[in-house]
Amino acid sequence: MTGTIIITGASAGIGKATAQKFLDGGWTVGLLARRAEPLEELAARYDKAVALTADVTDVGSVDAAFAEFIAKAGRLDAIFNNAGRGSPAQTIDEIDPDVWKAVVDVNMTGMFLCARAAFRQMRHQAPQGGRIINNGSISASAPRWGSVPYTATKHGVSGLTKTISLDGRPFNIACGQIDIGNALTEMTARMSGGVPQADGQLKPEPTMDVQHVADAVWHMAGLPLSANVQSITIMATTMPYIGRG
């Protein structure tokens, strides 16, 4: 199966690995991120890649990027709503409100704006329907120490996913969530050197190949719209998760 998909946060890490998986599989892929240069470098290697420079926190920027993709691809079969950010490990009293707002802007508002644009397109295209896949993180169910902004927004993503899944039923729009733990990317490379644990110790954590995440998203996107992976957790097997210990 092939189709059309927009992947946000496609310039690096999980987004880039997933974009390459879909491009290698013959899909038309919209590569959406803020930084134009890495998007254009990746797009230059594939005939079916469309570089979409956009800020997911800005409604005008998001809508323009989606319009550009639809103009080139004709329709939208899926979106991997992946763009996100974290913040320094701090207890709530130490967190700058501007940091809180910045994390909420990307992880919640950005995901809302991209899901909104995707849902609108899928609802009105013919044939009607499509699939929205949100990146939740295992922090959507179990917090890491000092992660109030990130954990709060990822819990919010779970609510967003479930509501879109419900609201999308009349329009043949499926929505699911992938919760990822310790995929090895530029962002998680520091884990091999030690990260704070709930007991106050600094310990290295196991990681897994990011390709396993791309494979899981590929599976979710490739299902017929009569079937849906509502939620899936994929993680390094021995990382702290259950009880965060």
SEVEX-311192 format. One record per residue (C-alpha): x, y, z. Coordinates in steps of 0.001 Angstrom, whole numbers, plus 500000, padded with zeros to 6 digits. Layout:
residues N
XYZ;...
END
This chain:
residues 245
500000500000500000;501112503544499248;499479506891499924;500126510437501048;501284511498504499;502496514607506295;505105514056509005;505776516888511431;509130517309513109;510596515681509998;513982517400510052;515591515057512608;515158512144514987;511968510102514951;510339512299512316;513227511989509863;513571508225510351;509836507746509815;509824509996506759;512597507936505176;510663504733505895;507603506034504055;509582507543501186;511459504269500693;508042502563500693;506786504717497823;504552507148499719;504281510840498899;505548512519502060;505176516083503277;508237516889505392;507135519554507844;509471521348510266;510802524819511044;514282524370509576;514275524499505784;517798523247505100;517540519683506496;514104519284504896;515412520323501498;518442518039501853;516173515056502515;513621516026499854;516358516291497217;516928512529497512;513318511533496760;510914512347493922;507876512030496209;509106514258499056;507634517726499604;509568520058501920;507150522131504027;508844524770506158;506375525745508862;505974526592512532;503444524221514100;502545526820516740;501295529291514109;497893528609512553;498637530532509362;501919528717508855;500302525310509419;497353525972507122;499648527257504363;501854524166504590;498869521817504378;497460523747501410;500812523512499636;500955519766500181;497396519160498998;498051521245495890;500943518929495028;499708515574496334;495972515888495697;494801514425499022;495943513513502542;495721509885503637;497607510198506926;499519512461509263;502161511547511820;501746514362514340;505234514089515773;506696517553516436;507456518110520102;509911519534522609;510982519095526207;512412521308528923;515154521178531573;514536518770534462;513170520940537286;510542520754539988;507457522871539391;508579525765541629;511746526194539550;510045526239536134;509940529563534304;506353530207533098;507778531142529695;509265527632529431;505874526158530343;504190528230527627;506787527265525035;506319523540525689;502521523871525641;502720525844522378;504551523035520568;503300519873522257;499636520803522630;498766523781520445;501005522590517620;499510519115517701;496008520584517816;496638522874514832;498111520083512689;495365517617513639;492799520335512928;494183520964509434;494398517227508712;490885516509509981;489440519342507872;491109518021504719;490157514398505388;486554515312506129;486043517176502874;488138515198500382;486779512449498151;486920509652498985;486391510890502509;488599509862505409;492159509371506576;494303508558509600;495820510796512293;498690509316514343;499770511339517387;503123510938519129;502280510720522807;505436509406524545;505377507058527522;505159510260529566;501517510258528520;500985507654531229;504053507687533526;505985510848534428;509720511241534586;511156513273537481;511183517034536891;509064516942533739;505907518921534590;505523520754531215;506336517726529070;504292515220531065;501267517515531346;501205518125527597;501660514446526769;498761513537529035;496847516158527064;497766514436523811;495992511301525053;492788513283525514;493207514871522096;493707511464520470;490665509882522084;488400512805521232;489539512960517606;489008509205517374;485428509683518558;484699512790516493;486181511245513358;483853508243513216;481164509836510999;483840510950508508;485909507751508231;488796509391510104;490776507083512388;493036508451515112;495605506558517177;498558507265519425;502083505901519600;503864506203522952;507619505980522491;510289505334525092;514017505919524597;514350505677520831;517977506526520047;518115509940518366;520115513138518774;517766514112521610;518177510880523578;521917510312523034;522555511897526452;520837508951528144;523914506785527737;525768509234529988;523152509209532735;519832510943533402;518092511747536712;516012508959538231;513094509120540669;515370508086543540;517687511013542889;520459508993541276;521985509682537880;521956506519535779;522388505619532095;519272504229530423;518867501630527664;517778502870524233;516420501194521110;516944501719517390;514698504519516128;513904502349513107;511592500273515309;509454503381515806;509322504042512072;508255500430511527;505445500795514085;504121503986512476;504311502274509089;502139499444510422;499584501862511889;499347503918508703;499085500868506456;495935499465508041;492597499855506238;490416502545507788;488122499802509058;490866498960511593;492767501195514004;495610500908516480;494098503143519163;497259503163521241;500605501411521197;503655501622523440;507062500902521944;510112501222524154;513570499969524984;512707496753526807;514602497397530039;514227501153530345;512560502602533463;508835502744532747;506475500645534832;506743502476538136;509605504352536485;511924501878538122;
END
